[in-house]
């Protein structure tokens, strides 16, 4: 079974600063996907960024980028120029995709990110 | 398309009562997932459907839980004889089989409180 670990329960930074959220995972599989989801207070979970394990290039989406270290099984999220709207719970998630299976997501416990004005 | 809809948003029930939640996925999505999220935890997989077939159930889904997806459209999750430990946010998500690696679309969830 896969496990996902987020070791930072809460982080707080000033607006416009850069912040990095950590995530490690454990799997014996070689073909999988990794995700960061954002869950604002009382709102639905939305996808921030995804990474295919077979790609060496780190994914980027505007102010969001990842540092994917496959050998170390590490998948951190960097948020540049942080904004007040980035305040939310951030979940790291793992998916083993076989094309025919459940493709269920395994989530970490989350990091509560607070952006201070 | 309004995304994934869940109803109700909040439900308070007395221990021992039955409750039913509904999820309406994005219309063209053939996969539908149920997750449970307790306070301070990430979501945990409960079950999933491909079209109308329930293909996998987690060990978290006790005999008191049942899920259906008639005609492969909306889905219902029923909890019988609720217990205080059932208090949680119940999340529904959907995806298309061929696009599952691109991530799911989640609903806003149903928050269940058992008193």
Interface residues (C-beta under 8 A of the other chain):
Chain A: X4 X33 X35 X37 X43 X44 X45 X46 X47 X50 X52 X91 X93 X95 X97 X101 X102 X103 X104 X105 X106 X107 X108 X109 X110
Chain B: X3 X4 X31 X33 X35 X40 X41 X42 X43 X44 X45 X48 X55 X56 X91 X95 X100 X101 X102 X103 X104 X106 X107 X108 X109
